[in-house]
Amino acid sequence: MSITKEEYLKQVREEAEGYFQRGEFFCSEAVLQVINDALGKLYPDEVVKLASGFPIGLGKAQCLCGAVSGGEMALGMVYGRVHGQAMDPVMFDKAKELHDFIRKEYKSLCCRVITREWAGDNFQSPERKAHCVEITGKVAEWVAEQLIEDGKLTIGGEKHA
């Protein structure tokens, strides 16, 4: 039985949210894990360690939203480069598109601004955690959708662009 693109994207979102909700990963880690899994584990699970310094706005500094950081790293897994390769202009395009998507949704990319309502509570309230879980899911879903549209990610061997 074939799954629709919408059903698949919902699964990606729920998986990322679940990691965060259950306390298995924070935002950046959850996004990177889910996208790496969706891509058939392009990188070993240890790649998530790269995202571990980014939660709560860069190590609790409350600057750049960790989910966005994870999303940017996930995009880099596909569009990024290694030494000696030319930069794929799509990398910059997608990076900016993710930036613009979150800025439009939340009016900022700054963790402190996005979570202003719960200033200083450090996830003590279930409402703040739910808010950040939601952002994590949205970013993972957005990245997966971009990868599907670009033919970089397939669902059950089928392209859904």
Secondary structure, DSSP 8 states (H G I E B T S, - for coil): ----HHHHHHHHHHHHHHHHHTTSS-HHHHHHHHHHHHTT-SS-GGGGGGGTT-HHHHTTS--B-HHHHHHHHHHHHHH---TTS---HHHHHHHHHHHHHHHHHHS-SBHHHHTGGGTT-TT-SHHHHHHHHHHHHHHHHHHHHHHHHTTSS-BTTB---
